[in-house]
Amino acid sequence: MNIRPLLAIACLATAAAFAAEKPNTPRIPAGPIAKKLELLFSDDFQSDTHDKRWHRVVDTFTFEKGALKGTQTRDKDIPAADGKPAVTAHAAVFGLELPTKDSIIEVKIRFSGNTRMDVEFDDRTFTGSHYGHLCRAIVALNGVTLMDEREGSQNQAIKALRNDPTKKAEVARMMAGKSATFPGTYEAGKTYTFTVETVGDEMRASIDGTPVGYLKSAGIGHPTKSKIELGVSGKDGYFEDIKVWNAAPAK
């Protein structure tokens, strides 16, 4: 049997796969970057009472049938009128007051009409980024994105420069390497276990144990992540059985 045609096809397929990759997309470590230490928090949402550290940030979240259901209700911009302030469209956000530095978060997620779900870290006392946003891991139906918001999209200096159309090149240069997107395919109605590891200035995400995203950037290493936030864009998304561990580097 002549295997040369088969080898040629395999080489072409491999070349196509590499060509399809974005040149600056970081490689995802095959193994964990963090190891679990003590369990800091867990909630399976089965109880009729809820931990007081949970709190409303942006409407609307409800506890429903063993899950935390998020529904984006601020879904369009509304200009100021009749003495009422303007409303800007925003994802639904629910907050958990839980200080961490390095951590591992595991939470089950399920899409049910929404377009994306995310796990975010904030420090409200930090003034260098909008609302103290630090970093986040986003799952959409077509892939995963990891973001350093402290040094990237929510950085106050960058946001100010965006108001000047002559600064586009400078903004692009400052934003380079502050986020990474990894294509994938996820199904509405299916439950996935989403794991987010942060250790030092690195963040790694996995779904059902398979690594799906990685980013190394300075803002991820912010020393005090005082708040964890869960976000839902669209209608509806469900979070179930969340656990948060203190963590240490895996090596």
C-alpha positions as CSV (number, residue, x, y, z in Angstrom):
1,M,0.0,0.0,0.0
2,N,1.3,3.4,-1.0
3,I,1.0,5.6,2.1
4,R,2.5,8.7,0.6
5,P,-0.8,10.2,-0.4
6,L,-2.2,9.6,3.1
7,L,0.9,11.3,4.6
8,A,0.5,14.2,2.3
9,I,-3.1,14.6,3.3
10,A,-2.2,14.5,7.0
11,C,0.5,17.1,6.5
12,L,-1.9,19.4,4.7
13,A,-4.5,19.0,7.4
14,T,-1.9,19.8,10.1
15,A,-0.7,22.8,8.2
16,A,-4.3,24.0,7.8
17,A,-4.9,23.6,11.5
18,F,-1.8,25.7,12.4
19,A,-2.7,28.3,9.8
20,A,-6.2,28.6,11.4
21,E,-4.6,29.4,14.8
22,K,-4.2,33.1,15.6
23,P,-0.4,33.7,15.6
24,N,-0.5,35.4,19.1
25,T,-2.8,32.9,20.8
26,P,-0.9,31.4,23.8
27,R,-0.5,27.7,24.2
28,I,-2.7,26.1,26.8
29,P,-0.8,24.1,29.4
30,A,-1.9,20.5,29.3
31,G,-1.9,20.1,33.0
32,P,-3.2,22.3,35.9
33,I,-1.3,25.4,36.8
34,A,-2.7,25.4,40.4
35,K,-3.4,22.8,43.1
36,K,-6.2,22.9,45.6
37,L,-5.6,23.9,49.2
38,E,-8.5,24.6,51.6
39,L,-12.1,24.8,50.4
40,L,-13.1,28.5,50.9
41,F,-16.7,28.3,49.7
42,S,-19.3,26.0,48.3
43,D,-23.0,26.3,47.4
44,D,-25.2,23.8,45.6
45,F,-28.2,26.2,45.7
46,Q,-30.4,23.5,47.2
47,S,-31.2,25.4,50.4
48,D,-34.1,27.8,51.0
49,T,-31.7,30.1,52.7
50,H,-28.7,31.6,50.9
51,D,-25.2,32.7,52.0
52,K,-25.2,36.4,52.9
53,R,-22.1,36.9,50.9
54,W,-24.1,36.6,47.7
55,H,-25.5,39.9,46.5
56,R,-27.1,41.7,43.6
57,V,-24.9,43.7,41.2
58,V,-26.8,44.0,37.9
59,D,-30.3,42.6,37.5
60,T,-31.5,39.9,37.3
61,F,-30.6,36.7,39.2
62,T,-32.9,34.3,41.0
63,F,-32.4,31.1,43.0
64,E,-34.4,28.4,41.1
65,K,-34.6,24.6,41.5
66,G,-31.1,24.1,42.8
67,A,-29.5,26.6,40.5
68,L,-28.6,30.3,40.2
69,K,-30.5,31.6,37.2
70,G,-29.2,34.7,35.4
71,T,-31.3,36.7,33.0
72,Q,-30.1,39.9,31.3
73,T,-32.8,42.5,31.8
74,R,-30.7,45.5,31.0
75,D,-30.7,44.5,27.4
76,K,-30.8,47.8,25.6
77,D,-29.5,51.4,26.0
78,I,-32.1,53.8,27.2
79,P,-31.4,57.6,26.9
80,A,-31.9,59.9,29.8
81,A,-35.5,61.3,29.8
82,D,-38.0,62.9,32.2
83,G,-35.4,63.4,34.9
84,K,-34.4,59.8,34.8
85,P,-30.7,58.9,34.1
86,A,-29.6,57.0,31.1
87,V,-29.4,53.2,31.3
88,T,-26.6,51.3,29.5
89,A,-27.1,47.7,28.4
90,H,-25.2,45.4,30.7
91,A,-25.0,41.6,31.4
92,A,-26.7,40.3,34.5
93,V,-24.1,40.1,37.3
94,F,-24.3,38.4,40.7
95,G,-21.5,39.0,43.2
96,L,-19.8,36.9,46.0
97,E,-17.8,38.7,48.6
98,L,-14.9,36.2,48.9
99,P,-11.3,37.6,49.1
100,T,-8.8,35.4,47.2
101,K,-5.4,35.8,45.6
102,D,-4.7,32.4,43.9
103,S,-7.7,30.2,43.6
104,I,-9.5,27.4,41.8
105,I,-13.2,27.9,41.0
106,E,-15.4,25.0,39.8
107,V,-19.0,25.7,38.7
108,K,-21.5,23.9,36.6
109,I,-22.9,26.0,33.8
110,R,-25.9,25.6,31.4
111,F,-26.9,27.8,28.4
112,S,-30.7,28.1,28.0
113,G,-31.1,30.9,25.5
114,N,-28.2,33.1,26.6
115,T,-25.1,33.9,24.6
116,R,-22.3,33.8,27.2
117,M,-21.5,33.1,30.8
118,D,-18.5,34.3,32.8
119,V,-16.5,34.1,36.0
120,E,-14.9,37.4,37.0
121,F,-12.6,38.8,39.7
122,D,-12.8,42.4,41.0
123,D,-11.3,44.6,43.6
124,R,-13.6,47.6,44.2
125,T,-10.9,49.5,46.1
126,F,-8.7,49.5,43.1
127,T,-9.1,52.7,41.1
128,G,-6.9,51.9,38.1
129,S,-9.7,50.1,36.3
130,H,-13.4,50.7,35.8
131,Y,-15.3,49.4,38.9
132,G,-12.2,47.6,40.0
133,H,-12.4,44.9,37.2
134,L,-9.4,42.7,37.2
135,C,-9.8,39.6,35.0
136,R,-12.4,37.2,33.7
137,A,-13.0,33.9,31.9
138,I,-15.9,33.9,29.4
139,V,-17.7,30.9,27.9
140,A,-19.7,31.5,24.7
141,L,-21.3,28.8,22.5
142,N,-18.5,29.2,20.0
143,G,-15.5,29.4,22.4
144,V,-13.7,30.7,25.4
145,T,-12.1,34.0,26.1
146,L,-9.7,35.0,28.9
147,M,-9.2,38.7,29.7
148,D,-6.9,40.8,31.8
149,E,-9.2,43.7,32.4
150,R,-7.0,45.6,34.8
151,E,-4.3,46.2,32.2
152,G,-6.6,45.9,29.2
153,S,-10.2,46.7,28.3
154,Q,-11.2,48.2,31.7
155,N,-7.9,50.1,32.4
156,Q,-8.8,53.7,33.0
157,A,-5.9,55.1,31.0
158,I,-6.8,53.0,28.0
159,K,-10.5,53.9,28.3
160,A,-9.5,57.6,28.3
161,L,-7.4,57.1,25.1
162,R,-10.3,55.5,23.3
163,N,-12.0,58.8,23.3
164,D,-9.3,60.2,21.0
165,P,-9.6,58.7,17.5
166,T,-5.9,59.6,16.9
167,K,-4.9,57.2,19.6
168,K,-6.1,53.9,18.0
169,A,-2.7,52.6,17.3
170,E,-1.5,53.3,20.8
171,V,-4.6,51.7,22.3
172,A,-4.1,48.6,20.1
173,R,-0.5,48.4,21.2
174,M,-1.5,48.6,24.9
175,M,-4.2,46.0,24.4
176,A,-1.9,43.5,22.8
177,G,-1.7,40.3,24.8
178,K,-4.3,41.3,27.3
179,S,-6.9,38.7,26.1
180,A,-7.0,35.5,24.2
181,T,-9.8,33.6,22.5
182,F,-10.0,29.9,21.9
183,P,-12.6,28.5,19.5
184,G,-14.9,25.8,20.7
185,T,-18.4,24.4,20.3
186,Y,-20.8,24.1,23.3
187,E,-24.5,23.2,23.3
188,A,-27.5,24.9,24.8
189,G,-29.2,22.7,27.4
190,K,-26.1,20.7,28.3
191,T,-24.4,21.1,31.7
192,Y,-20.7,21.6,31.7
193,T,-18.2,21.9,34.6
194,F,-16.3,25.1,34.1
195,T,-13.0,25.4,36.0
196,V,-11.0,28.6,36.3
197,E,-7.5,28.5,37.9
198,T,-5.6,31.7,38.8
199,V,-2.1,31.5,40.1
200,G,0.3,34.5,40.0
201,D,-0.2,36.2,36.7
202,E,-1.6,33.2,35.0
203,M,-5.2,32.0,34.3
204,R,-6.2,28.6,32.9
205,A,-9.7,27.4,32.1
206,S,-11.0,24.0,31.5
207,I,-14.4,22.5,30.6
208,D,-15.3,18.9,31.8
209,G,-11.6,18.4,32.6
210,T,-10.4,19.5,29.1
211,P,-8.1,22.6,29.0
212,V,-9.8,25.3,26.8
213,G,-8.0,28.6,27.6
214,Y,-4.9,30.2,29.0
215,L,-3.6,33.7,29.5
216,K,-0.5,35.1,31.3
217,S,-0.8,38.9,32.0
218,A,0.1,41.2,34.8
219,G,-3.5,42.1,35.9
220,I,-4.3,38.5,36.7
221,G,-1.7,38.7,39.4
222,H,-3.5,41.5,41.3
223,P,-2.8,40.6,45.0
224,T,-6.3,41.1,46.3
225,K,-9.2,39.7,44.4
226,S,-11.9,40.8,46.8
227,K,-15.0,39.7,44.8
228,I,-16.0,36.9,42.5
229,E,-18.8,37.7,40.1
230,L,-20.9,35.5,37.8
231,G,-22.2,37.0,34.6
232,V,-24.9,36.1,32.1
233,S,-25.5,37.8,28.7
234,G,-28.9,37.0,27.2
235,K,-31.7,34.9,28.5
236,D,-31.3,32.5,30.4
237,G,-28.1,31.0,31.9
238,Y,-27.8,28.7,34.9
239,F,-25.0,28.2,37.5
240,E,-25.0,25.1,39.7
241,D,-22.8,23.7,42.5
242,I,-20.0,26.3,42.8
243,K,-16.9,25.5,44.8
244,V,-13.9,27.8,45.5
245,W,-10.5,26.7,46.8
246,N,-7.5,28.6,47.9
247,A,-4.7,27.5,45.6
248,A,-0.9,27.2,45.2
249,P,1.2,26.8,42.1
250,A,1.0,23.2,40.8
251,K,4.8,23.0,40.5
